[in-house]
Amino acid sequence: MNIFVLMKRTFDTEEKISIVNGKINEEGAEFIINPYDEYAIEEAIQVRDKHGGEVTVITVGSEEAEKELRTALAMGCDKAVLINIDDDVEEQDQYTTAKVLAEYLKDKNPDLILAGNVAIDGGSGQVGPRVAELLGIPYVTTITKLDIVDGGKVTVVRDVEGDEEIIETSLPLLVTAQQGLNEPRYPSLPGIMKAKKKPLEELELDDLDLDEDDVEAKTKTIEVFLPPKREAGKILQGEIADQVKELVQLLRSEAKVV
Amino acid sequence: MARKVLTLAEVRDGSLRNVSFEAIAAAKTIAEGGEVVSVLVGDQVQAHANELIYRGADRVVVIEHPNLKFYTSDGYSQALKAVIDKEQPEGIVFGHTALGKDLSPKLAIKLDAGLVSDVVAVEEAGGNIVFTRPIYSGKAFEKKIVTSGIIFATVRPNNIAPLERDESRTGSVEALAVEIKDLRAIVKEVVRKTAEGVDLTEAKVIVAGGRGVKSAEGFKPLKELAEVLGGAVGASRGACDAGYCDYSLQIGQTGKVVTPDLYIACGISGAIQHLAGMSNSKVIVAINKDPEANIFKVADYGIVGDLFEVVPLLTEEFKKLKVHS
């Protein structure tokens, strides 16, 4: 089976966010594989181990993303592709990323494409479905279970705001991973050693027969700001029973939320 | 510049979701005096059309088909594409719900359009429609504009105030016949796991538990409190990882991002990932045994104490309040 994973490098969830010169400050920040993409990688590896084939992990990003691609290879992916558009594209949005990914994938005959359902930085959740639509294949988002039977029939469990949908579909297919799909493995030491020798291809816009105009963003960020800092509030005092009474009064008369 | 703006109405459990009305309010801002047309899609949904008019839609287009009984991206995109082709809107607003998140990117590709997802505020400023949306799960925000093509956005439930309901509003309701076919993914079954219909992302009140809840059984008093307040139960990653509850209840940077009017954190320490998911709530109450817990730094009101003592008392107190009011 020809399996692809769409991956994004993101800020570590532990990182605090600061803004310098109107932009998110990346100086000294720790980066990780987007947590939802880790589920996609793990699932891809499990599907390959069960059905055979090859897993290629792809990212659109800067050369720093090589580190996260190597981690994906160490987890068990077979090949990695880094599409670096930093030099060619000034303003990038989900339209851009999806176009680039679809252009790369269009002649690769993917059977299965996996991605995280959302990236924890930009938080739009658009790229997966956009890529599927550009490729003309069906997709199912926020999945928590994937069963592929012979002949390309697929049963998927989809998380829908806490409820589950059981969906029947078929390959080729794109799915986006929700938490609970699996338990992503940690790269093993032999895995890390092997990953160093696995192929990592670097491409630019030119290699994909795309011009800057073809992928020009349709939206633009005009300002980035931090939310007003929350001040620590009132810690109530006294007997617990009295505190509870006071709290209810405060919620009613001061905060006016009940 | 007056624009025609389309909104998608969503029906869940036989009634319109609030976010449908919030989308109309957002569409009014984008329309700048132009027409707002709400689209109602499903199987036997026409009865809801008038309510959309009362909530501010100038006109409603209804598309009914047996193949639209369950949401599928193929079915709904065929319906929406048909109405977009007919109406030629300059703006589109969906709710940022499971349905809206799934459908909007597909339509954006069909329209060769950009898409601003998960919007919490919309305004007209300097000749542009400016959208505010959280990034890094609410650790920061960005303002975005659409630079080319149709203005397409999804709005996060509970953030944009809907218009006052007004039964004196009038508008036409039209049916549009669309052939819905060739669904490549079929919904075989829907398994209800959420309790009594209060969705986390739309709940006005959330009672959330962390590791301090200690067991699945320990969530019982939290559920009772949520019930009295008409709210929903949520959890921290710690509680989910420990197996006390389902991951679908998880609030945080991985998990759901929520903005209720009242968030009651019980036995939650307040890791930065959890705070990202809830710190934009209007009012936060923290109940924790550890006075040093991080959660107290963002809480408006705190009680240092054992949640198993505090939460049942709180439930009793709210019950009394209900009886008196």
Boltz contact constraints between the chains, C-beta under 6 A:
constraints:
  - contact:
      token1: [A, 13]
      token2: [B, 253]
      max_distance: 6.0
  - contact:
      token1: [A, 13]
      token2: [B, 273]
      max_distance: 6.0
  - contact:
      token1: [A, 17]
      token2: [B, 136]
      max_distance: 6.0
  - contact:
      token1: [A, 17]
      token2: [B, 139]
      max_distance: 6.0
  - contact:
      token1: [A, 17]
      token2: [B, 140]
      max_distance: 6.0
  - contact:
      token1: [A, 35]
      token2: [B, 254]
      max_distance: 6.0
  - contact:
      token1: [A, 95]
      token2: [B, 114]
      max_distance: 6.0
  - contact:
      token1: [A, 120]
      token2: [B, 137]
      max_distance: 6.0
  - contact:
      token1: [A, 120]
      token2: [B, 253]
      max_distance: 6.0
  - contact:
      token1: [A, 121]
      token2: [B, 136]
      max_distance: 6.0
  - contact:
      token1: [A, 123]
      token2: [B, 118]
      max_distance: 6.0
  - contact:
      token1: [A, 123]
      token2: [B, 135]
      max_distance: 6.0
  - contact:
      token1: [A, 124]
      token2: [B, 117]
      max_distance: 6.0
  - contact:
      token1: [A, 125]
      token2: [B, 101]
      max_distance: 6.0
  - contact:
      token1: [A, 126]
      token2: [B, 105]
      max_distance: 6.0
  - contact:
      token1: [A, 126]
      token2: [B, 115]
      max_distance: 6.0
  - contact:
      token1: [A, 129]
      token2: [B, 105]
      max_distance: 6.0
  - contact:
      token1: [A, 129]
      token2: [B, 106]
      max_distance: 6.0
  - contact:
      token1: [A, 130]
      token2: [B, 105]
      max_distance: 6.0
  - contact:
      token1: [A, 130]
      token2: [B, 109]
      max_distance: 6.0
  - contact:
      token1: [A, 133]
      token2: [B, 106]
      max_distance: 6.0
  - contact:
      token1: [A, 133]
      token2: [B, 109]
      max_distance: 6.0
  - contact:
      token1: [A, 134]
      token2: [B, 109]
      max_distance: 6.0
  - contact:
      token1: [A, 138]
      token2: [B, 184]
      max_distance: 6.0
  - contact:
      token1: [A, 138]
      token2: [B, 185]
      max_distance: 6.0
  - contact:
      token1: [A, 140]
      token2: [B, 185]
      max_distance: 6.0
  - contact:
      token1: [A, 141]
      token2: [B, 102]
      max_distance: 6.0
  - contact:
      token1: [A, 159]
      token2: [B, 248]
      max_distance: 6.0
  - contact:
      token1: [A, 160]
      token2: [B, 98]
      max_distance: 6.0
  - contact:
      token1: [A, 161]
      token2: [B, 98]
      max_distance: 6.0
  - contact:
      token1: [A, 161]
      token2: [B, 199]
      max_distance: 6.0
  - contact:
      token1: [A, 162]
      token2: [B, 193]
      max_distance: 6.0
  - contact:
      token1: [A, 162]
      token2: [B, 194]
      max_distance: 6.0
  - contact:
      token1: [A, 162]
      token2: [B, 248]
      max_distance: 6.0
  - contact:
      token1: [A, 163]
      token2: [B, 192]
      max_distance: 6.0
  - contact:
      token1: [A, 163]
      token2: [B, 193]
      max_distance: 6.0
  - contact:
      token1: [A, 163]
      token2: [B, 194]
      max_distance: 6.0
  - contact:
      token1: [A, 164]
      token2: [B, 191]
      max_distance: 6.0
  - contact:
      token1: [A, 165]
      token2: [B, 187]
      max_distance: 6.0
  - contact:
      token1: [A, 165]
      token2: [B, 190]
      max_distance: 6.0
  - contact:
      token1: [A, 166]
      token2: [B, 188]
      max_distance: 6.0
  - contact:
      token1: [A, 166]
      token2: [B, 189]
      max_distance: 6.0
  - contact:
      token1: [A, 167]
      token2: [B, 185]
      max_distance: 6.0
  - contact:
      token1: [A, 167]
      token2: [B, 187]
      max_distance: 6.0
  - contact:
      token1: [A, 168]
      token2: [B, 186]
      max_distance: 6.0
  - contact:
      token1: [A, 168]
      token2: [B, 188]
      max_distance: 6.0
  - contact:
      token1: [A, 169]
      token2: [B, 185]
      max_distance: 6.0
  - contact:
      token1: [A, 179]
      token2: [B, 247]
      max_distance: 6.0
  - contact:
      token1: [A, 179]
      token2: [B, 254]
      max_distance: 6.0
  - contact:
      token1: [A, 180]
      token2: [B, 247]
      max_distance: 6.0
  - contact:
      token1: [A, 218]
      token2: [B, 114]
      max_distance: 6.0
  - contact:
      token1: [A, 218]
      token2: [B, 148]
      max_distance: 6.0
  - contact:
      token1: [A, 218]
      token2: [B, 149]
      max_distance: 6.0
  - contact:
      token1: [A, 219]
      token2: [B, 114]
      max_distance: 6.0
  - contact:
      token1: [A, 219]
      token2: [B, 116]
      max_distance: 6.0
  - contact:
      token1: [A, 219]
      token2: [B, 144]
      max_distance: 6.0
  - contact:
      token1: [A, 219]
      token2: [B, 146]
      max_distance: 6.0
  - contact:
      token1: [A, 220]
      token2: [B, 145]
      max_distance: 6.0
  - contact:
      token1: [A, 220]
      token2: [B, 147]
      max_distance: 6.0
  - contact:
      token1: [A, 221]
      token2: [B, 142]
      max_distance: 6.0
  - contact:
      token1: [A, 221]
      token2: [B, 144]
      max_distance: 6.0
  - contact:
      token1: [A, 222]
      token2: [B, 143]
      max_distance: 6.0
  - contact:
      token1: [A, 222]
      token2: [B, 145]
      max_distance: 6.0
  - contact:
      token1: [A, 223]
      token2: [B, 143]
      max_distance: 6.0
  - contact:
      token1: [A, 224]
      token2: [B, 142]
      max_distance: 6.0
  - contact:
      token1: [A, 225]
      token2: [B, 141]
      max_distance: 6.0
  - contact:
      token1: [A, 226]
      token2: [B, 140]
      max_distance: 6.0
  - contact:
      token1: [A, 230]
      token2: [B, 298]
      max_distance: 6.0
  - contact:
      token1: [A, 232]
      token2: [B, 297]
      max_distance: 6.0
  - contact:
      token1: [A, 233]
      token2: [B, 299]
      max_distance: 6.0
  - contact:
      token1: [A, 233]
      token2: [B, 300]
      max_distance: 6.0
  - contact:
      token1: [A, 233]
      token2: [B, 301]
      max_distance: 6.0
  - contact:
      token1: [A, 234]
      token2: [B, 301]
      max_distance: 6.0
  - contact:
      token1: [A, 235]
      token2: [B, 302]
      max_distance: 6.0
  - contact:
      token1: [A, 236]
      token2: [B, 303]
      max_distance: 6.0
  - contact:
      token1: [A, 240]
      token2: [B, 305]
      max_distance: 6.0
  - contact:
      token1: [A, 240]
      token2: [B, 309]
      max_distance: 6.0
  - contact:
      token1: [A, 243]
      token2: [B, 303]
      max_distance: 6.0
  - contact:
      token1: [A, 244]
      token2: [B, 313]
      max_distance: 6.0
  - contact:
      token1: [A, 244]
      token2: [B, 314]
      max_distance: 6.0
  - contact:
      token1: [A, 244]
      token2: [B, 317]
      max_distance: 6.0
  - contact:
      token1: [A, 247]
      token2: [B, 301]
      max_distance: 6.0
  - contact:
      token1: [A, 248]
      token2: [B, 317]
      max_distance: 6.0
  - contact:
      token1: [A, 250]
      token2: [B, 301]
      max_distance: 6.0
  - contact:
      token1: [A, 255]
      token2: [B, 283]
      max_distance: 6.0
  - contact:
      token1: [A, 257]
      token2: [B, 261]
      max_distance: 6.0
  - contact:
      token1: [A, 257]
      token2: [B, 262]
      max_distance: 6.0
  - contact:
      token1: [A, 257]
      token2: [B, 283]
      max_distance: 6.0
